[in-house]
Amino acid sequence: MTTYTTTITAMYTMDTPEPGFVVNLLWTVTGVDGQYTASIDGNSQFMVQEGTFTPYSQLTESQVLGWIPPEQIASAQACVQGQLDSLANPPVSPQNTPLPWSA
């Protein structure tokens, strides 16, 4: 069973339409499944203010996490799960085997 955590790593702001308006949000999704851990970074961009404006100094992590579109989180979690699956069961890769007649 994989446990996922999403964390905000950085926010870029502009002073319009309001001072401290967040225009780019960087985040990381981390998955832990037993002894294996994997993560992927993502970003979300905002061009238009939606809803009520909250001053930058009053933003909470849970509020900002809610801005990330659910499909971006789902896609990141799927990528992390793929990484975890590969760690738990490494894929078999073909090998360059010497030709039997060139011994």
N, CA and C atoms as a LAMMPS dump frame, in Angstrom:
ITEM: TIMESTEP
0
ITEM: NUMBER OF ATOMS
309
ITEM: BOX BOUNDS ff ff ff
-5.0000000000000000e+02 5.0000000000000000e+02
-5.0000000000000000e+02 5.0000000000000000e+02
-5.0000000000000000e+02 5.0000000000000000e+02
ITEM: ATOMS id mol type element x y z
1 1 1 N 0.853 -1.183 0
2 1 2 C 0 0 0
3 1 3 C 0.891 1.236 0
4 2 1 N 0.718 2.08 -0.981
5 2 2 C 1.534 3.277 -1.111
6 2 3 C 0.88 4.45 -0.393
7 3 1 N 1.699 5.179 0.363
8 3 2 C 1.254 6.405 1.015
9 3 3 C 1.859 7.573 0.248
10 4 1 N 1.017 8.479 -0.213
11 4 2 C 1.467 9.628 -0.99
12 4 3 C 1.415 10.891 -0.14
13 5 1 N 2.398 11.755 -0.342
14 5 2 C 2.436 13.062 0.301
15 5 3 C 2.759 14.102 -0.76
16 6 1 N 2.022 15.187 -0.757
17 6 2 C 2.307 16.292 -1.665
18 6 3 C 2.771 17.476 -0.828
19 7 1 N 3.919 18.053 -1.205
20 7 2 C 4.448 19.2 -0.48
21 7 3 C 4.725 20.341 -1.458
22 8 1 N 4.544 21.536 -0.976
23 8 2 C 4.853 22.737 -1.751
24 8 3 C 6.337 23.024 -1.551
25 9 1 N 7.067 23.231 -2.659
26 9 2 C 8.501 23.502 -2.551
27 9 3 C 8.848 24.958 -2.862
28 10 1 N 8.014 25.67 -3.617
29 10 2 C 8.272 27.082 -3.912
30 10 3 C 7.025 27.712 -4.525
31 11 1 N 6.915 29.029 -4.342
32 11 2 C 5.84 29.795 -4.968
33 11 3 C 6.447 31.066 -5.551
34 12 1 N 6.095 31.351 -6.791
35 12 2 C 6.535 32.571 -7.458
36 12 3 C 5.354 33.524 -7.536
37 13 1 N 5.602 34.787 -7.224
38 13 2 C 4.518 35.768 -7.156
39 13 3 C 4.779 36.968 -8.06
40 14 1 N 3.694 37.701 -8.313
41 14 2 C 3.751 38.985 -9.004
42 14 3 C 2.898 39.954 -8.203
43 15 1 N 3.034 41.224 -8.486
44 15 2 C 2.278 42.227 -7.743
45 15 3 C 0.967 42.618 -8.411
46 16 1 N 0.582 41.912 -9.485
47 16 2 C -0.706 42.181 -10.1
48 16 3 C -1.416 40.859 -10.344
49 17 1 N -2.698 40.721 -10.191
50 17 2 C -3.627 41.805 -9.907
51 17 3 C -3.603 42.273 -8.457
52 18 1 N -3.02 41.519 -7.563
53 18 2 C -2.892 41.9 -6.151
54 18 3 C -1.432 41.684 -5.751
55 19 1 N -0.927 42.429 -4.775
56 19 2 C 0.451 42.17 -4.296
57 19 3 C 0.571 40.742 -3.763
58 20 1 N 1.616 40.038 -4.204
59 20 2 C 1.811 38.668 -3.746
60 20 3 C 0.954 37.649 -4.464
61 21 1 N 0.45 37.987 -5.662
62 21 2 C -0.376 37.067 -6.442
63 21 3 C 0.483 35.904 -6.923
64 22 1 N 0.127 34.671 -6.56
65 22 2 C 0.908 33.485 -6.916
66 22 3 C 0.645 33.139 -8.385
67 23 1 N 1.74 33.085 -9.165
68 23 2 C 1.614 32.756 -10.587
69 23 3 C 2.198 31.388 -10.931
70 24 1 N 3.065 30.868 -10.062
71 24 2 C 3.659 29.558 -10.317
72 24 3 C 3.891 28.861 -8.983
73 25 1 N 3.482 27.622 -8.933
74 25 2 C 3.564 26.818 -7.721
75 25 3 C 4.363 25.559 -8.041
76 26 1 N 5.444 25.339 -7.306
77 26 2 C 6.242 24.127 -7.475
78 26 3 C 5.929 23.179 -6.333
79 27 1 N 5.798 21.891 -6.654
80 27 2 C 5.412 20.911 -5.649
81 27 3 C 6.059 19.569 -5.954
82 28 1 N 6.055 18.703 -4.944
83 28 2 C 6.615 17.36 -5.074
84 28 3 C 5.616 16.354 -4.525
85 29 1 N 5.402 15.29 -5.281
86 29 2 C 4.616 14.155 -4.788
87 29 3 C 5.613 13.048 -4.446
88 30 1 N 5.538 12.57 -3.209
89 30 2 C 6.4 11.489 -2.736
90 30 3 C 5.525 10.3 -2.379
91 31 1 N 5.978 9.121 -2.769
92 31 2 C 5.269 7.896 -2.425
93 31 3 C 6.186 6.984 -1.634
94 32 1 N 5.638 6.376 -0.605
95 32 2 C 6.378 5.416 0.213
96 32 3 C 5.574 4.12 0.232
97 33 1 N 6.259 3.038 -0.143
98 33 2 C 5.647 1.711 -0.137
99 33 3 C 6.65 0.762 0.501
100 34 1 N 6.469 0.492 1.776
101 34 2 C 7.41 -0.366 2.49
102 34 3 C 8.782 0.262 2.53
103 35 1 N 9.777 -0.442 2
104 35 2 C 11.147 0.051 2.027
105 35 3 C 11.482 0.978 0.87
106 36 1 N 10.557 1.183 -0.056
107 36 2 C 10.829 1.959 -1.256
108 36 3 C 10.183 3.347 -1.185
109 37 1 N 10.937 4.338 -1.65
110 37 2 C 10.464 5.72 -1.713
111 37 3 C 10.792 6.278 -3.092
112 38 1 N 9.844 6.992 -3.671
113 38 2 C 10.061 7.635 -4.975
114 38 3 C 9.316 8.963 -4.972
115 39 1 N 9.756 9.879 -5.832
116 39 2 C 9.086 11.172 -5.899
117 39 3 C 9.2 11.76 -7.301
118 40 1 N 8.346 12.737 -7.554
119 40 2 C 8.368 13.469 -8.818
120 40 3 C 7.952 14.905 -8.52
121 41 1 N 8.574 15.828 -9.239
122 41 2 C 8.248 17.239 -9.073
123 41 3 C 7.216 17.66 -10.1
124 42 1 N 6.443 18.675 -9.748
125 42 2 C 5.464 19.22 -10.667
126 42 3 C 5.327 20.711 -10.451
127 43 1 N 4.599 21.357 -11.337
128 43 2 C 4.309 22.772 -11.154
129 43 3 C 2.941 23.095 -11.715
130 44 1 N 2.346 24.124 -11.14
131 44 2 C 1.048 24.606 -11.584
132 44 3 C 1.179 26.106 -11.787
133 45 1 N 0.627 26.584 -12.891
134 45 2 C 0.691 28.01 -13.189
135 45 3 C -0.698 28.616 -13.109
136 46 1 N -0.746 29.877 -12.682
137 46 2 C -2.012 30.584 -12.51
138 46 3 C -1.927 31.929 -13.206
139 47 1 N -2.88 32.194 -14.072
140 47 2 C -2.889 33.454 -14.809
141 47 3 C -4.036 34.357 -14.369
142 48 1 N -5.083 33.746 -13.84
143 48 2 C -6.28 34.497 -13.485
144 48 3 C -6.602 34.236 -12.018
145 49 1 N -6.979 35.291 -11.332
146 49 2 C -7.376 35.138 -9.932
147 49 3 C -8.768 34.534 -9.882
148 50 1 N -8.894 33.444 -9.111
149 50 2 C -10.199 32.798 -8.942
150 50 3 C -10.566 32.842 -7.464
151 51 1 N -11.813 33.073 -7.168
152 51 2 C -12.255 33.073 -5.779
153 51 3 C -11.78 34.308 -5.03
154 52 1 N -11.775 34.203 -3.723
155 52 2 C -11.386 35.304 -2.853
156 52 3 C -9.873 35.372 -2.742
157 53 1 N -9.329 36.567 -2.84
158 53 2 C -7.885 36.746 -2.731
159 53 3 C -7.474 36.693 -1.261
160 54 1 N -6.482 35.867 -0.977
161 54 2 C -5.898 35.781 0.363
162 54 3 C -4.504 36.376 0.298
163 55 1 N -4.182 37.344 1.161
164 55 2 C -2.83 37.898 1.149
165 55 3 C -1.781 36.791 1.306
166 56 1 N -0.67 36.969 0.609
167 56 2 C 0.392 35.957 0.59
168 56 3 C 0.785 35.517 1.993
169 57 1 N 0.93 36.46 2.902
170 57 2 C 1.382 36.141 4.265
171 57 3 C 0.366 35.312 5.044
172 58 1 N -0.858 35.246 4.557
173 58 2 C -1.903 34.504 5.259
174 58 3 C -2.232 33.158 4.612
175 59 1 N -1.543 32.819 3.517
176 59 2 C -1.802 31.542 2.859
177 59 3 C -1.365 30.386 3.751
178 60 1 N -2.113 29.3 3.703
179 60 2 C -1.738 28.084 4.427
180 60 3 C -1.36 27.009 3.411
181 61 1 N -0.562 26.04 3.866
182 61 2 C -0.159 24.972 2.955
183 61 3 C -1.37 24.198 2.449
184 62 1 N -2.326 23.902 3.319
185 62 2 C -3.492 23.136 2.882
186 62 3 C -4.307 23.918 1.851
187 63 1 N -4.391 25.237 1.994
188 63 2 C -5.104 26.06 1.02
189 63 3 C -4.408 26.003 -0.335
190 64 1 N -3.088 26.158 -0.336
191 64 2 C -2.334 26.169 -1.585
192 64 3 C -2.348 24.785 -2.243
193 65 1 N -2.266 23.712 -1.446
194 65 2 C -2.36 22.361 -2.003
195 65 3 C -3.679 22.177 -2.757
196 66 1 N -4.737 22.817 -2.283
197 66 2 C -6.043 22.737 -2.934
198 66 3 C -6.078 23.394 -4.303
199 67 1 N -5.078 24.201 -4.63
200 67 2 C -5.019 24.854 -5.932
201 67 3 C -4.499 23.924 -7.023
202 68 1 N -3.818 22.872 -6.634
203 68 2 C -3.247 21.963 -7.625
204 68 3 C -4.389 21.153 -8.245
205 69 1 N -4.518 21.203 -9.565
206 69 2 C -5.598 20.44 -10.191
207 69 3 C -5.492 18.947 -9.862
208 70 1 N -6.602 18.319 -9.497
209 70 2 C -6.592 16.902 -9.121
210 70 3 C -5.971 15.992 -10.177
211 71 1 N -6.163 16.327 -11.457
212 71 2 C -5.599 15.473 -12.506
213 71 3 C -4.074 15.545 -12.51
214 72 1 N -3.491 16.673 -12.096
215 72 2 C -2.029 16.764 -12
216 72 3 C -1.519 15.879 -10.861
217 73 1 N -2.219 15.893 -9.749
218 73 2 C -1.827 15.05 -8.614
219 73 3 C -1.96 13.582 -8.996
220 74 1 N -3.066 13.212 -9.631
221 74 2 C -3.281 11.817 -10.032
222 74 3 C -2.203 11.346 -10.992
223 75 1 N -1.836 12.192 -11.951
224 75 2 C -0.792 11.838 -12.909
225 75 3 C 0.551 11.665 -12.205
226 76 1 N 0.872 12.565 -11.29
227 76 2 C 2.137 12.47 -10.549
228 76 3 C 2.159 11.205 -9.696
229 77 1 N 1.041 10.888 -9.048
230 77 2 C 0.985 9.67 -8.232
231 77 3 C 1.17 8.427 -9.092
232 78 1 N 0.603 8.415 -10.289
233 78 2 C 0.766 7.274 -11.19
234 78 3 C 2.232 7.116 -11.59
235 79 1 N 2.924 8.216 -11.85
236 79 2 C 4.351 8.155 -12.193
237 79 3 C 5.171 7.637 -11.018
238 80 1 N 4.855 8.123 -9.824
239 80 2 C 5.564 7.665 -8.622
240 80 3 C 5.307 6.179 -8.408
241 81 1 N 4.078 5.732 -8.613
242 81 2 C 3.773 4.31 -8.445
243 81 3 C 4.574 3.473 -9.43
244 82 1 N 4.728 3.955 -10.659
245 82 2 C 5.549 3.253 -11.646
246 82 3 C 6.994 3.134 -11.184
247 83 1 N 7.525 4.202 -10.592
248 83 2 C 8.884 4.162 -10.06
249 83 3 C 8.987 3.133 -8.927
250 84 1 N 7.997 3.151 -8.039
251 84 2 C 8.004 2.204 -6.908
252 84 3 C 7.91 0.763 -7.397
253 85 1 N 7.059 0.534 -8.392
254 85 2 C 6.919 -0.815 -8.947
255 85 3 C 8.237 -1.295 -9.545
256 86 1 N 8.954 -0.388 -10.224
257 86 2 C 10.246 -0.747 -10.821
258 86 3 C 11.314 -1.013 -9.759
259 87 1 N 11.219 -0.31 -8.638
260 87 2 C 12.171 -0.563 -7.547
261 87 3 C 11.902 -1.926 -6.899
262 88 1 N 10.62 -2.235 -6.707
263 88 2 C 10.256 -3.499 -6.062
264 88 3 C 10.488 -4.695 -6.982
265 89 1 N 10.254 -4.507 -8.27
266 89 2 C 10.411 -5.572 -9.266
267 89 3 C 11.168 -5.003 -10.457
268 90 1 N 12.482 -4.924 -10.359
269 90 2 C 13.256 -4.32 -11.456
270 90 3 C 12.949 -4.991 -12.789
271 91 1 N 12.758 -4.162 -13.823
272 91 2 C 12.47 -4.739 -15.137
273 91 3 C 13.679 -5.514 -15.669
274 92 1 N 13.382 -6.522 -16.433
275 92 2 C 14.443 -7.324 -17.051
276 92 3 C 14.851 -6.62 -18.336
277 93 1 N 16.139 -6.379 -18.485
278 93 2 C 16.649 -5.698 -19.673
279 93 3 C 17.4 -6.689 -20.548
280 94 1 N 17.286 -6.534 -21.838
281 94 2 C 18.049 -7.414 -22.727
282 94 3 C 19.546 -7.144 -22.572
283 95 1 N 20.34 -8.19 -22.772
284 95 2 C 21.794 -8.08 -22.672
285 95 3 C 22.419 -8.317 -24.03
286 96 1 N 23.514 -7.626 -24.285
287 96 2 C 24.271 -7.847 -25.5
288 96 3 C 25.105 -9.108 -25.262
289 97 1 N 24.661 -10.197 -25.815
290 97 2 C 25.311 -11.487 -25.606
291 97 3 C 26.294 -11.733 -26.735
292 98 1 N 27.524 -12.153 -26.402
293 98 2 C 28.521 -12.43 -27.456
294 98 3 C 28 -13.491 -28.436
295 99 1 N 28.345 -13.316 -29.671
296 99 2 C 27.922 -14.265 -30.693
297 99 3 C 28.593 -15.615 -30.412
298 100 1 N 27.839 -16.697 -30.513
299 100 2 C 28.377 -18.002 -30.142
300 100 3 C 29.543 -18.448 -31.04
301 101 1 N 29.634 -17.95 -32.246
302 101 2 C 30.688 -18.386 -33.149
303 101 3 C 31.95 -17.539 -33.065
304 102 1 N 31.936 -16.513 -32.167
305 102 2 C 33.141 -15.668 -32.079
306 102 3 C 33.896 -15.887 -30.763
307 103 1 N 33.89 -17.116 -30.304
308 103 2 C 34.539 -17.414 -29.032
309 103 3 C 35.988 -17.435 -29.138
